[in-house]
Amino acid sequence: MSARGSAPLQRIEELAETSGATVRNIRVYQERGLLQPPIRQGRTALYGPDHRSRLDLILRLLNRGYTFATIEELLIAERHGFTLAELLEVESVRGERRPPGSRRRLTRAESQAVASFDMPEELIDVGESLGLITEPGAADHFFSDVYMADLLRDLIVLGVDEEGIEKIGRLFMEGQSRAAEAFTVLVETVRGAGMDQAVFEKRVRSILPRAGAAARLIFLSAAETLLTERHGFSRG
């Protein structure tokens, strides 16, 4: 993190006093991932100008009525250079309420009925490796929902054949599997800190929704760039 000018570093108590926040709230902002971790000098935690700038932003947004969740999304968008329109797109999707029973398990036969052909074996294998199969090795059930089923139907209506479905499904699932490996980096980095296992698991799992939102934003930007630069689509 850069140190702007020659502003001195502060302890958390000094940062709280000069910013108008409380020590407890500053720690909460850190735990939520809104405020950067402090600079460590031995066993002393210190805060610099960048911390103060971020803290002032958080306080202004909170005073305007923004929730922690909204601030988290805004900061994710800022870090990745996304536009407000892209951020609102994610918020609109997250805000949709799924109808009761939309998340369920589709049998292999049901999946094949939707596709109008046998599900490709390679796609079944990738699904099994990701834990989408109820009983590993049996390949009897897929964990699915109405959104996945509707997407599959749309692909079929557009004329995508069995080979195309297999390629699309494999690329999607392998991509998600590789992206999920980022959590291995997180776990291996933090595990040695001596944190209680239950607290550690809770904090790692709390990141999942934000990681999903960030991944969606990244996917949408990457897909838009591919369509425009490789396939000549107009910018949507």
C-alpha positions as CSV (number, residue, x, y, z in Angstrom):
1,M,0.0,0.0,0.0
2,S,1.4,3.4,-0.9
3,A,2.2,6.0,1.7
4,R,1.0,9.4,0.5
5,G,3.3,12.3,1.5
6,S,4.9,12.1,4.9
7,A,1.8,11.6,7.0
8,P,2.7,9.6,10.1
9,L,1.3,6.1,10.7
10,Q,-1.3,5.8,13.5
11,R,-2.4,3.2,16.0
12,I,-6.0,2.2,15.8
13,E,-6.9,4.3,18.8
14,E,-5.4,7.4,17.1
15,L,-7.2,6.6,13.8
16,A,-10.5,6.3,15.7
17,E,-10.0,9.6,17.5
18,T,-9.0,11.6,14.4
19,S,-11.7,10.1,12.1
20,G,-14.7,10.1,14.5
21,A,-15.1,6.3,14.2
22,T,-14.8,3.9,17.1
23,V,-12.1,1.3,17.6
24,R,-14.7,-1.4,17.5
25,N,-16.3,-0.2,14.3
26,I,-12.9,0.0,12.6
27,R,-12.3,-3.6,13.5
28,V,-15.7,-4.5,12.1
29,Y,-14.9,-2.8,8.8
30,Q,-11.7,-4.8,8.6
31,E,-13.5,-8.0,9.3
32,R,-16.0,-7.3,6.6
33,G,-13.2,-6.6,4.1
34,L,-14.2,-3.0,3.7
35,L,-11.0,-1.6,5.3
36,Q,-7.5,-2.8,4.3
37,P,-5.5,-4.7,6.9
38,P,-3.1,-2.6,9.0
39,I,0.6,-2.2,8.3
40,R,2.5,-4.5,10.7
41,Q,5.7,-3.3,12.4
42,G,6.6,-6.1,14.6
43,R,3.5,-6.8,16.7
44,T,2.2,-3.3,16.3
45,A,-0.7,-2.6,13.8
46,L,-0.4,0.8,12.2
47,Y,-2.7,2.8,9.8
48,G,-1.6,5.2,7.1
49,P,-3.2,7.8,4.7
50,D,-4.7,5.1,2.5
51,H,-6.5,3.6,5.5
52,R,-7.8,7.0,6.5
53,S,-9.0,7.8,3.0
54,R,-10.9,4.5,2.8
55,L,-12.3,4.9,6.3
56,D,-13.6,8.4,5.4
57,L,-15.3,6.9,2.3
58,I,-16.9,4.1,4.4
59,L,-18.2,6.6,6.9
60,R,-19.7,8.9,4.2
61,L,-21.4,6.0,2.5
62,L,-22.8,4.7,5.9
63,N,-24.1,8.2,6.7
64,R,-25.9,8.3,3.4
65,G,-27.7,5.1,4.3
66,Y,-25.7,2.5,2.3
67,T,-25.6,-1.0,3.8
68,F,-22.4,-3.0,4.3
69,A,-23.4,-5.3,1.4
70,T,-23.9,-2.3,-1.0
71,I,-20.6,-0.8,0.1
72,E,-18.8,-4.1,-0.5
73,E,-20.2,-4.3,-4.0
74,L,-19.2,-0.7,-4.7
75,L,-15.6,-1.4,-3.6
76,I,-15.5,-4.6,-5.7
77,A,-16.6,-2.7,-8.7
78,E,-14.0,0.0,-8.0
79,R,-11.2,-2.5,-7.6
80,H,-12.0,-4.2,-10.9
81,G,-12.8,-1.0,-12.9
82,F,-16.4,-1.9,-13.5
83,T,-19.1,0.6,-14.5
84,L,-22.1,1.5,-12.4
85,A,-24.3,-0.1,-15.1
86,E,-22.4,-3.4,-14.7
87,L,-22.7,-3.2,-10.9
88,L,-26.5,-2.6,-11.1
89,E,-26.8,-5.6,-13.5
90,V,-25.4,-7.8,-10.8
91,E,-27.5,-6.2,-8.1
92,S,-30.7,-6.8,-10.2
93,V,-29.8,-10.5,-10.6
94,R,-29.0,-10.9,-6.9
95,G,-32.3,-9.1,-6.1
96,E,-34.4,-11.6,-8.0
97,R,-36.3,-13.9,-5.7
98,R,-36.3,-17.5,-6.9
99,P,-39.7,-19.1,-7.0
100,P,-40.3,-21.8,-4.4
101,G,-38.9,-25.1,-5.5
102,S,-36.7,-23.6,-8.2
103,R,-33.6,-25.2,-6.7
104,R,-33.8,-28.9,-6.9
105,R,-32.2,-32.0,-8.3
106,L,-32.8,-33.0,-11.9
107,T,-32.5,-36.7,-12.7
108,R,-30.3,-37.6,-15.6
109,A,-33.4,-38.6,-17.5
110,E,-34.9,-35.2,-16.9
111,S,-31.8,-33.4,-18.0
112,Q,-31.7,-35.5,-21.2
113,A,-35.4,-34.8,-21.8
114,V,-34.6,-31.0,-21.7
115,A,-31.7,-31.5,-24.1
116,S,-33.6,-33.9,-26.3
117,F,-30.5,-36.2,-26.4
118,D,-28.3,-38.2,-23.9
119,M,-26.2,-35.9,-21.8
120,P,-22.6,-36.2,-23.0
121,E,-20.5,-38.6,-20.8
122,E,-17.6,-36.1,-20.6
123,L,-20.1,-33.5,-19.2
124,I,-21.3,-36.0,-16.7
125,D,-17.7,-36.6,-15.6
126,V,-17.0,-33.0,-15.1
127,G,-20.2,-32.5,-13.2
128,E,-19.2,-35.4,-10.9
129,S,-15.8,-33.9,-10.3
130,L,-17.5,-30.7,-9.1
131,G,-19.9,-32.5,-6.8
132,L,-23.0,-31.9,-8.9
133,I,-23.8,-35.6,-8.9
134,T,-25.8,-36.9,-6.0
135,E,-23.9,-40.1,-5.7
136,P,-20.3,-40.0,-7.0
137,G,-20.0,-42.7,-9.7
138,A,-23.7,-43.2,-10.0
139,A,-24.4,-40.2,-12.2
140,D,-28.1,-40.4,-11.4
141,H,-28.9,-36.8,-10.3
142,F,-27.7,-33.3,-11.3
143,F,-28.0,-30.4,-8.8
144,S,-29.8,-27.8,-10.9
145,D,-32.4,-25.0,-10.8
146,V,-34.8,-23.2,-13.2
147,Y,-32.1,-20.8,-14.4
148,M,-29.8,-23.7,-15.5
149,A,-32.7,-25.5,-17.1
150,D,-33.8,-22.4,-18.9
151,L,-30.3,-21.8,-20.2
152,L,-30.0,-25.3,-21.5
153,R,-33.4,-24.9,-23.3
154,D,-32.3,-21.6,-24.8
155,L,-29.1,-23.2,-26.2
156,I,-31.1,-26.1,-27.7
157,V,-33.6,-23.6,-29.3
158,L,-30.7,-21.7,-30.8
159,G,-29.6,-24.9,-32.5
160,V,-26.6,-26.0,-30.3
161,D,-26.1,-29.7,-30.8
162,E,-24.8,-32.4,-28.4
163,E,-21.2,-31.6,-29.2
164,G,-21.8,-27.9,-28.6
165,I,-23.6,-28.5,-25.3
166,E,-20.7,-30.7,-24.2
167,K,-18.1,-28.0,-25.1
168,I,-20.1,-25.2,-23.5
169,G,-20.8,-27.2,-20.3
170,R,-17.2,-28.3,-20.0
171,L,-15.9,-24.8,-20.5
172,F,-18.3,-23.3,-17.9
173,M,-17.7,-26.0,-15.3
174,E,-14.0,-26.2,-15.7
175,G,-13.7,-22.5,-15.6
176,Q,-15.7,-22.4,-12.4
177,S,-13.6,-25.2,-10.9
178,R,-10.4,-23.4,-11.7
179,A,-11.7,-20.1,-10.3
180,A,-12.7,-21.8,-7.1
181,E,-9.0,-22.8,-6.6
182,A,-8.5,-19.2,-5.6
183,F,-9.9,-20.2,-2.2
184,T,-7.0,-22.6,-1.8
185,V,-4.7,-19.6,-1.9
186,L,-6.8,-17.9,0.7
187,V,-7.0,-20.9,3.0
188,E,-3.2,-21.7,2.7
189,T,-2.4,-18.0,3.4
190,V,-4.6,-17.5,6.4
191,R,-4.6,-20.9,8.0
192,G,-1.2,-20.4,9.6
193,A,-2.4,-17.4,11.6
194,G,-3.5,-19.5,14.5
195,M,-7.2,-18.6,14.1
196,D,-9.8,-20.8,15.7
197,Q,-11.0,-23.3,13.1
198,A,-14.7,-22.5,13.5
199,V,-14.1,-18.7,13.2
200,F,-11.7,-19.4,10.3
201,E,-14.3,-21.4,8.4
202,K,-17.1,-18.9,9.1
203,R,-14.9,-16.0,7.7
204,V,-13.9,-17.9,4.6
205,R,-17.5,-18.9,3.8
206,S,-18.6,-15.3,4.4
207,I,-16.5,-14.3,1.4
208,L,-18.4,-16.7,-1.0
209,P,-21.2,-14.3,-1.9
210,R,-18.9,-11.5,-2.7
211,A,-16.6,-13.7,-4.6
212,G,-19.6,-14.9,-6.7
213,A,-20.6,-11.3,-7.4
214,A,-17.1,-10.4,-8.4
215,A,-16.8,-13.5,-10.6
216,R,-20.0,-12.6,-12.4
217,L,-18.8,-9.1,-13.1
218,I,-15.5,-10.4,-14.5
219,F,-17.3,-13.0,-16.6
220,L,-19.7,-10.4,-18.1
221,S,-16.8,-8.1,-19.0
222,A,-14.8,-10.9,-20.5
223,A,-17.7,-12.2,-22.5
224,E,-18.5,-8.7,-23.8
225,T,-14.9,-8.1,-24.8
226,L,-14.8,-11.5,-26.6
227,L,-18.0,-10.8,-28.5
228,T,-16.9,-7.4,-29.7
229,E,-13.2,-8.0,-30.4
230,R,-13.3,-11.6,-31.7
231,H,-16.8,-11.8,-33.3
232,G,-17.5,-8.2,-34.3
233,F,-20.6,-7.7,-32.1
234,S,-21.6,-4.1,-31.3
235,R,-20.9,-3.1,-27.7
236,G,-24.0,-3.9,-25.6
